[in-house]
Amino acid sequence: MPAPPSVPYVRVVPLGGCGEIGRNMTVVETNDDMIVVDCGLMFPDEEMYGVDVVINDFSYLRQRADRLRALLVTHGHEDHIGGIPYFVKEFSHVPVVGTALTLALIKAKSREHKLGEVDFRTVVPGEHAVFGSIDAEFIHVNHSVAGACALALRTPVGTIFHTGDFKFDQTPIDGRPADFSRIARVGEEGVLCMLSDSTNAERAGHTLSERVVGEAFSAIFARARGRIIVASFASNVPRIQQVIDQTERFGRKIAFLGRSLQNVVHFASELGNLRLPPDLAMKLEQLEELPPEQIVVMTTGSQGEPMSGLARMSVRDHQRLRIVAGDTVVVSATPIPGNEKSVYRTINNLCKLGAIVVHGTDGRSHVSGHASQEELLLMLNLVRPEFFVPVHGEYRMLNAHGKLAVRTGVDAENVFIAEDGDVLEFTHEYGDKVGKTYGGNVLVDGSGIGDVGEAVLRDRRALAGDGIVMVVVAIDAEEARVTAGPDVIARGVFYLPEADGVLDELRTALRAMLESMSVESMRDVSTVKEHLRDTLAKAIYTRTKRRPVVIPVVMEV
Amino acid sequence: MPAPPSVPYVRVVPLGGCGEIGRNMTVVETNDDMIVVDCGLMFPDEEMYGVDVVINDFSYLRQRADRLRALLVTHGHEDHIGGIPYFVKEFSHVPVVGTALTLALIKAKSREHKLGEVDFRTVVPGEHAVFGSIDAEFIHVNHSVAGACALALRTPVGTIFHTGDFKFDQTPIDGRPADFSRIARVGEEGVLCMLSDSTNAERAGHTLSERVVGEAFSAIFARARGRIIVASFASNVPRIQQVIDQTERFGRKIAFLGRSLQNVVHFASELGNLRLPPDLAMKLEQLEELPPEQIVVMTTGSQGEPMSGLARMSVRDHQRLRIVAGDTVVVSATPIPGNEKSVYRTINNLCKLGAIVVHGTDGRSHVSGHASQEELLLMLNLVRPEFFVPVHGEYRMLNAHGKLAVRTGVDAENVFIAEDGDVLEFTHEYGDKVGKTYGGNVLVDGSGIGDVGEAVLRDRRALAGDGIVMVVVAIDAEEARVTAGPDVIARGVFYLPEADGVLDELRTALRAMLESMSVESMRDVSTVKEHLRDTLAKAIYTRTKRRPVVIPVVMEV
């Protein structure tokens, strides 16, 4: 039971990210004010045929739009910002708050969506932003993008601490470890509830420092006799910095391919998140005039995305860069689950073209941006929360993270393994799950948001499995006789050379069936349809053991 | 250019397994005789909508059926035996040769396919089987199934050595390391060409011994307070042995769930490949009368296959076993690329039910059955082949394996990174690629073998992406006027609540278009179709930004 309005409370509602990797979004709400932390997207899984992206359901926000004060963004990754264009279309009055680089990444994204004016507010890590009864402090943490922050949200009932995505890198590239002292101070003041990144909660030990990648790059650069091509995520500013550093050190020049990467390099340099020495970066056309051993090219496509720079290079479909024997290609990422096949397809194709391909974490050309168990334990010990909600992970990860919390002294009863949509409420007296709101997927397909439901996906699955067959007949309703057809049309069922023969057979079978029908049955369109469907489905199954979608159409003329 | 018939030759033709993991099959052919090594299947990738399994093209065998003497099978895994039911349907006179357990696994499979008599011939490792000019020696190796063999194929031109799938396990569960002395002797005699398993050619070091899994199991069994459920591949006899051993050691009893697993336990015990103490195995019904701490259940589903025992348990859909809090579930396998999502879905669901889940190689509850680089190098040094063909892998693995061979002294020019269908020829004078035969996929869908072509898959992809819309009109050809329709039927495009409204709008647009057409255009069916298609496609795209398959049907009455 939710608290009555007279009792001061703070509610925490994860709308996404609890039970899946992606579409992270959390609501924090007091009696008078509500803020949202992050608004991400998720990429559709293989069962969601034709779906472009998956976002969160905004119903809970809609119902409380009058007290929605701000969207706070922890960092600029798709799974934390990808839903913002949909959010600001609906809540255009709500300020979007984050560090400069985070906002730059959101703006780049918004341009594609042709949004109107958005009330962006820049914060510097260490600053507070106050929204009614909620005081939000942004605290610097390390992650695989610059400008990442944890949030200390002080409310009348107590402090909610949200780690965002983080790792503790003791030797980060930008020289700025996470702000341990501020985190510790928040912990000392007392934290009511902590929400923390669970991505690597099943992984023992400590995530390696980003600096390790630099050492790996250094060895790769020392060995390479030809061009070096590095693929990574466009937003991974620390990784870009490392490629730049090695380029400079080994006397090479660099070109950045692709608009998203060029954008990030541009913003991040301007904002001081990236140190790009003058004259090091060139356009690809200029770069190509240099000998191969002076060339570095950075590109996207580390997930094997079919339209990305790297995937196109791998099949000689890239307009401007042609892979040749002697090129070294570094895939500086690990495949996100579900992308393995496309990543390895790209790597195989690059090998076939004669490139030397370095990939995976084996060569240490990639490290994770998320904290492993030892760092998660350290965060728990610094913050010492009364309640704990693991977020950002599949159930198995949240579960593992919950167990870690108990090990640091959090009461097992105060650990909530939440599902999307769970309404957690904290007062001066208790902390409990008091309700459930809709926390499911909203599928975006073309311009339709949320209009692709289970029925449509079920149809697409059926169509994908065995194709579709239609039979069309025109019937003179008065005389109860066939005036045209039956015509049979199939897509995705029969192989062409023999399709004509099969279709003829099916037509013959249908014609025979129609001729055998009584005048009364012929007058009833639904009976004719049923007969057509049955006859056709059986004839196809007998011949092929396939069960396509069968659609009978009867035209009464 | 192939050699003339007067010159003694041996040809090696990989029909599958070179460029992919799966559908392994290699032809070895002299002037007079031909044998086939293995005949596997591959599971369809996510783009092969509706396809059940993928097998190899038998055209090369068909053209030379008169000299096809035998199918030699190295071991009983699906990717080496799965195509055999299709093979024996076509080449029923050809003997199928392998060790007892391998043949038992094939027979279990054949029963599902209702085959007639097959000429099975059992060999014991160490034995020779002679087929005309080809003398095949079966040599014991270690792998994640018992009864695995390498093959030394002695021909008039020289010896072809095929490793099959292997690892060098110095402390195997059955106490029998690979037959080093025979392999070394074959090497000393001189090997013309070696074909070797490349699965782990990118992995440094040595694959861990199967015994390591036993140690992990021992720790898991010691910790478990409730029931223990272990999921693995049904054919992994060494793994089954380890579960049996720990069951006995910790005073528990075991039940095997699922027909395939029960079959394997039955064969393997009878054939002496598995040591199952009397009274240790029970039926599940009996087992359930014991206290939880005495219960072990072994099942399939380590790949998250939706119909498998483990997947059903994870969603409480298993008729006979209900997961409860306190159960320990061991997923003793790693996900095959492409299966990650289903494996983790199963693990998440098991965690939600309160099970303690041990998975992945982290806990050492699984080790690979394939040789890593140090073992591959050892094999190369034992066999010292003149020519080398890495097989059983994606291109990147074959490529890495080829480089290992060069490091052991094989001439780089004598390493063939072959593609499926490459015809490699060896005479006393040379070894070279002399031709190319069809080595592509044959897709099996329902009862159709090879009749699902690119066109059908393209159609299914289009249908899966955005669904299908049909418009049907009946036209009086003489009067050039519409007598019924237009009717619009859609599947997988519009969400139901609003579908009716959309379909009405589309019908109205189509009616208006038809009314605006001239009498001449109306007389031409193909013009009417084009107009219908254009109008419909545009109206749908404007409204939804989707591009379904659009099919116009015009009935002339």
Interface residues (C-beta under 8 A of the other chain):
Chain A: G19 D45 E46 Y49 G50 E202 R203 A204 P337 G338 E340 K341 Y344 I347 N348 N349 C351 K352 V357 D362 E394 Y395 R396 N399 D445 G446 S447 G448 D451 V452 G453 A455 V456 L457 D459 R460 R461 A462 L463 A464 G465 D466 G467 I468 M470 V472 A474 T483 A484 G485 D487 I489 R491 G492 V493 F494 Y495 L496 E498 T544 K545 R546 V549 I551 V553 M555 E556 V557
Chain B: G19 D45 E46 Y49 G50 E202 R203 A204 P337 G338 E340 K341 Y344 I347 N348 N349 C351 K352 V357 D362 E394 Y395 R396 N399 D445 G446 S447 G448 D451 V452 G453 A455 V456 L457 D459 R460 R461 A462 L463 A464 G465 D466 G467 I468 M470 V472 A474 T483 A484 G485 D487 I489 R491 G492 V493 F494 Y495 L496 E498 R543 T544 K545 R546 V549 I551 V553 M555 E556 V557
